[in-house]
Amino acid sequence: MRPAAETKKGVTAMIIGGALFVINDALVKLATETMPLGELLVVRGIFAIACVLSLIIGFGDTRRILSAAKPIVVLRAACEFLVSLCYVTAISQLPIGDLTTIMQATPIIMTILCAVLRIELVDWPRWIAVFIGFAGVLMIAQPGGSNFTLFTLSALASATFVALRDLVTRKIKAEIPPAVVILTTTIFASCGGLLLGLTETWHMPSTFEFSLLGGAAIIVTIANSLMVTAYRYADVSILSPLRYLVVIWAAIMGYIVFAEIPAGIGALGAALIIGCGLYTGYHERARTRLARNQLQTH
């Protein structure tokens, strides 16, 4: 067990970090109303690169900056770019609450990938949780209905790439600082934005647009740093349930800024996804505890 003071610090970082991610989403959604996606990724990327470089210099990790070019880090960055591209595409049209809730299906997708790729065995209770959680996703996406569009598929694609990114992240050695990993990601996102921009018509961003994306870059950098702090000071089993607070933050933000009101069936779908995610976290905690007890016994 970690000291209570450290756990409190980790919990606080997780709650604040989740709220900041939602604020970032709101700023990006506002920017998508007037800016092409490629230009948005480039402008936000420039601000983000500056923020991350400041963190690297501040933490004295400049001597490790070359590790940003390691193949496993580059692979993660490629996955993260696809996450960002699909996410920004989806958020331009979907309500923040719906998009955030669909993204909470990542643990469910992760379970499916682990089974398909034979990374681990998945028992029948977890498969039941997967099917129930998938039913929750369908309630929100409503395939066949007027609300189901390519943007809904883009949100599901983003959640899938998040799961793939997390699987790759597990393979990155702890000696590589998180800020260096994030630097590679932001560079890839900016370069991807440039390629996407070849099919767009760009314009000089206004002061308001610069403010939106500059603020988003600073906020998301702080949020990522808080997430690193959270997992450094608190156990995953304690933090996992707190990640679903972003659904509440997103619903509040969507109502205040965009006057978005969640539909009844969508709220039920969100409850199913959150419930299955919590069960998955509980199952993983129980399995980890059992493994530790077996090691101590032997």
Secondary structure, DSSP 8 states (H G I E B T S, - for coil): ---HHHHHHHHHHHHHHHHHHHHHHHHHHHHHTTS-HHHHHHHHHHHHHHHHHHHHHHTT-GGGGGGGGSHHHHHHHHHHHHHHHHHHHHHTTS-HHHHHHHHTTHHHHHHHHHHHTTSS---HHHHHHHHHHHHHHHHHH-TTSTT--HHHHHHHHHHHHHHHHHHHHTTS-TTS-HHHHHHHHHHHHHHHHHHHHTTS------HHHHHHHHHHHHHHHHHHHHHHHHHHHS-HHHHGGGGGHHHHHHHHHHHHHH-----HHHHHHHHHHHHHHHHHHHHHHHHHHHHHHHHHH-
